[in-house]
Structure formats: C-alpha cells, structure tokens
Amino acid sequence: MKLIIGLGNPGNEYKWTRHNVGFESIDKLAYDFNITVNKNKFKSIYGEGIIHNEKVLLIKPLTYMNLSGECVRDFVNFYKDLELEDILVICDDINLPLGSIRIRKKGSDGGQNGLKNIIYQLNSDAFPRLRIGVGQKPEHYTLANFVLSKFNKDEEIDIIKGITNATDAIEVFIKDRENGLSNAMNLFNKKNKKETKKEIEKDE
C-alpha cells in the first residue's frame, strides 16, 4: 500500500494558490484513476483506490499547512506495517523554477513548513517527497503572501505542466514496488535538469 499525501490548505479561497499544488496533484490523480476523495479520517479528507494494481490512499490533510504532520502521524500509527518509504508527500517549493519538480528519498524540510511539521511529528525525515516549483518570491511580497497567492494567467501553463509531471512521476513510484522511487527520480529529476538548461540557453 502507498500513501500519497498532498499538502495544502482547505477551503475554496486557497484553491490554485501556490501552497496548494499538493492538493491539486491529489485531485488530478483522483480524476485520472476514478478515485473519490471524500472520506474523513485523521484530520484529513482521503480516497482509497487501486493504481497499477497497488492499493493507494490519496490524502489531503485538513489541518492547514503548518500542522500537516498531525494527519500524517495518525495514518502512520494506524497502518503499523507501513514503511516510511511507502509514503510520498507532495508540496510546493519556492526555490525551484515554476513548474519544475524534484523528488528526494529523504532530507531536510528546506524551509517548507508542512514538511517541517511532518518531520517533527514522525521524528524522522526518511520519507520520500516530491516538490513542485511555484516560482521565486518577488521582493515586494512577504513569504506568507506569496505562497497564498494564486497563479496568474502567464504562469498557468507551466504549473499545469508541473502538476502533470508530478502525477506521472507518482505513477512510476507506485508501479514498481522495489524500484519505483529510484525510477521516478532518474526519469523526472534528470528531465527537469535538461529543461532548466534549455531555458537558460534560450535566455542567453
């Protein structure tokens, strides 16, 4: 079984804000695989289904971003046979170019408060995470205002592409029980590095 956890804030006012790309990724997976995300458990809304013959829970914590770890902790405690490597957390990243993704097996929170709380609640950073770039903060924005801002028209194509790449990478992660994470990292981390290099060369 895999837990796919998209971070964000509940409420229509936060839909399609930068902080909610995790929620949007869960919604796309749910749509693609006909999984209804409407059950309530452990301070979350979630859905249960099958993706590539693997049982999957698609989870959106309802605690608001900074307390995301409470939901994750409760799921981990409930499913006692679950390994941390079977959890994938999706979140935003202001340090990545808009629409790019990065997958890591473990590591620090990188300043992302949802990841920070998950690490605190689990007392471990040894869980996979997928970050989606939401662009760098303009100087005239506070960090809070920027991550809670919505994408403008010029950014929509890139962020939709990023969410699509993220869900494609998650499929790879789920499909191969033994090597799914490594395969996803090899395919999508390298892909994004090439795309970033092309953008730099084009700008030059």
C-alpha positions as CSV (number, residue, x, y, z in Angstrom):
1,M,0.0,0.0,0.0
2,K,1.1,3.6,-0.7
3,L,0.1,6.8,1.0
4,I,0.2,9.8,-1.4
5,I,-0.2,12.9,0.7
6,G,-0.7,16.3,-1.0
7,L,-0.1,19.3,1.2
8,G,-2.2,22.4,1.1
9,N,-4.9,24.5,2.9
10,P,-8.6,23.6,3.0
11,G,-11.2,25.9,1.7
12,N,-12.1,27.3,-1.8
13,E,-10.3,30.5,-1.1
14,Y,-7.0,28.6,-1.2
15,K,-7.7,26.6,-4.4
16,W,-5.0,27.1,-7.0
17,T,-2.7,29.1,-4.7
18,R,1.0,28.3,-4.7
19,H,0.8,26.5,-1.4
20,N,-1.9,24.1,-2.7
21,V,-0.1,22.4,-5.6
22,G,-0.1,19.2,-3.4
23,F,-3.9,19.3,-3.2
24,E,-4.2,19.9,-6.9
25,S,-1.9,16.9,-7.6
26,I,-4.1,14.7,-5.5
27,D,-7.2,16.0,-7.4
28,K,-5.6,15.1,-10.7
29,L,-4.6,11.6,-9.6
30,A,-8.2,11.1,-8.2
31,Y,-9.6,12.2,-11.6
32,D,-7.2,10.1,-13.7
33,F,-7.9,6.9,-11.7
34,N,-11.5,7.5,-10.8
35,I,-10.9,7.6,-7.1
36,T,-13.4,9.5,-5.0
37,V,-11.7,11.6,-2.3
38,N,-14.5,12.2,0.2
39,K,-13.8,10.1,3.3
40,N,-12.9,11.8,6.6
41,K,-10.2,10.3,8.9
42,F,-7.3,11.6,11.0
43,K,-7.9,15.3,10.2
44,S,-8.0,14.7,6.5
45,I,-10.1,14.0,3.5
46,Y,-9.0,11.0,1.6
47,G,-9.9,8.4,-1.0
48,E,-8.9,4.8,-1.4
49,G,-8.4,3.1,-4.8
50,I,-6.1,1.0,-7.0
51,I,-3.4,2.4,-9.2
52,H,-1.3,-0.1,-11.3
53,N,-2.5,-3.0,-9.1
54,E,-1.4,-1.2,-5.9
55,K,-3.7,-0.1,-3.1
56,V,-3.3,3.6,-2.7
57,L,-4.7,6.2,-0.3
58,L,-4.9,9.8,-1.7
59,I,-4.8,12.1,1.3
60,K,-5.3,15.8,1.8
61,P,-4.7,17.0,5.4
62,L,-7.3,19.5,6.7
63,T,-5.1,20.9,9.4
64,Y,-3.7,23.7,7.3
65,M,-0.2,23.6,6.1
66,N,1.8,24.2,9.3
67,L,0.2,21.2,11.1
68,S,0.2,18.7,8.3
69,G,2.3,16.3,10.3
70,E,-0.6,15.6,12.7
71,C,-2.5,13.9,10.0
72,V,0.5,12.0,8.6
73,R,1.5,10.8,12.1
74,D,-2.0,9.4,12.7
75,F,-2.1,7.5,9.4
76,V,1.4,6.1,10.1
77,N,0.4,5.0,13.6
78,F,-2.8,3.3,12.3
79,Y,-1.1,1.4,9.4
80,K,1.6,-0.1,11.6
81,D,3.1,-2.3,8.8
82,L,3.6,0.6,6.6
83,E,7.2,1.7,5.9
84,L,8.1,5.4,5.6
85,E,9.4,4.7,2.1
86,D,5.8,3.8,1.1
87,I,4.7,7.4,1.8
88,L,5.1,10.2,-0.7
89,V,4.5,13.8,0.3
90,I,3.8,16.4,-2.4
91,C,4.4,20.1,-1.6
92,D,5.3,23.4,-3.1
93,D,8.8,24.8,-3.3
94,I,9.7,28.5,-3.9
95,N,13.3,27.6,-4.6
96,L,12.5,25.6,-7.8
97,P,11.7,27.2,-11.1
98,L,8.0,27.4,-11.8
99,G,6.6,24.1,-12.9
100,S,9.7,22.0,-12.3
101,I,9.7,19.1,-10.0
102,R,12.3,17.4,-7.7
103,I,11.9,14.0,-6.0
104,R,14.0,13.0,-3.0
105,K,14.1,9.9,-0.8
106,K,14.6,11.9,2.4
107,G,16.1,15.1,3.7
108,S,15.5,18.4,5.4
109,D,12.4,20.5,5.2
110,G,14.1,23.1,3.0
111,G,12.1,25.8,4.7
112,Q,8.7,24.2,3.8
113,N,6.5,24.4,6.9
114,G,4.4,21.4,6.0
115,L,7.4,19.2,5.6
116,K,8.9,20.7,8.8
117,N,5.9,19.6,10.8
118,I,5.8,16.1,9.3
119,I,9.4,15.6,10.2
120,Y,8.7,16.8,13.7
121,Q,5.6,14.6,14.2
122,L,7.3,11.4,12.7
123,N,10.6,12.2,14.4
124,S,12.2,11.3,11.0
125,D,13.0,12.8,7.7
126,A,13.3,9.4,6.0
127,F,10.2,9.6,3.8
128,P,10.1,10.4,0.0
129,R,8.9,13.9,-1.0
130,L,8.1,15.5,-4.4
131,R,8.4,19.2,-4.6
132,I,6.8,21.3,-7.3
133,G,8.3,24.7,-8.1
134,V,6.0,27.6,-7.7
135,G,8.5,30.4,-8.6
136,Q,10.6,32.7,-6.6
137,K,9.1,35.3,-4.3
138,P,9.2,38.9,-5.6
139,E,10.9,41.4,-3.4
140,H,7.7,43.3,-2.6
141,Y,5.9,40.1,-1.3
142,T,6.1,38.6,2.2
143,L,6.7,34.9,2.1
144,A,3.2,34.2,3.5
145,N,1.5,36.5,1.0
146,F,3.4,34.9,-1.9
147,V,2.7,31.2,-1.1
148,L,-1.0,32.1,-0.6
149,S,-1.2,34.0,-3.9
150,K,-2.9,32.5,-7.0
151,F,-1.1,31.8,-10.2
152,N,-1.6,34.4,-12.9
153,K,-2.5,33.7,-16.5
154,D,1.1,33.7,-17.7
155,E,2.0,31.0,-15.1
156,E,-0.9,28.6,-15.7
157,I,0.7,26.6,-18.5
158,D,3.9,26.0,-16.5
159,I,2.2,25.0,-13.3
160,I,-0.3,22.7,-15.0
161,K,2.7,21.0,-16.8
162,G,4.4,20.7,-13.4
163,I,1.4,19.0,-11.8
164,T,1.1,16.7,-14.8
165,N,4.8,15.7,-14.5
166,A,4.3,15.2,-10.7
167,T,1.4,12.9,-11.2
168,D,3.2,11.0,-13.9
169,A,6.2,10.6,-11.5
170,I,3.9,9.4,-8.8
171,E,2.6,6.7,-11.2
172,V,6.1,5.5,-11.7
173,F,6.7,5.5,-7.9
174,I,3.6,3.4,-7.4
175,K,4.0,1.0,-10.3
176,D,7.3,-0.7,-9.3
177,R,7.3,-1.7,-5.6
178,E,11.0,-2.2,-5.4
179,N,12.5,0.5,-7.6
180,G,9.6,2.9,-8.2
181,L,11.2,5.8,-6.3
182,S,14.6,5.5,-7.9
183,N,13.0,5.1,-11.4
184,A,10.9,8.3,-10.8
185,M,14.0,10.2,-9.6
186,N,16.0,9.1,-12.6
187,L,13.3,9.9,-15.1
188,F,11.9,13.2,-13.7
189,N,14.8,14.8,-11.9
190,K,17.0,14.5,-15.0
191,K,14.2,15.6,-17.2
192,N,13.8,18.8,-15.2
193,K,17.5,19.5,-15.2
194,K,17.6,19.3,-19.0
195,E,14.5,21.6,-19.3
196,T,16.1,24.1,-17.0
197,K,19.4,24.0,-19.0
198,K,17.4,24.6,-22.2
199,E,15.6,27.6,-20.7
200,I,19.0,29.1,-19.6
201,E,20.5,28.6,-23.1
202,K,17.4,30.1,-24.7
203,D,17.6,33.2,-22.5
204,E,21.3,33.6,-23.4
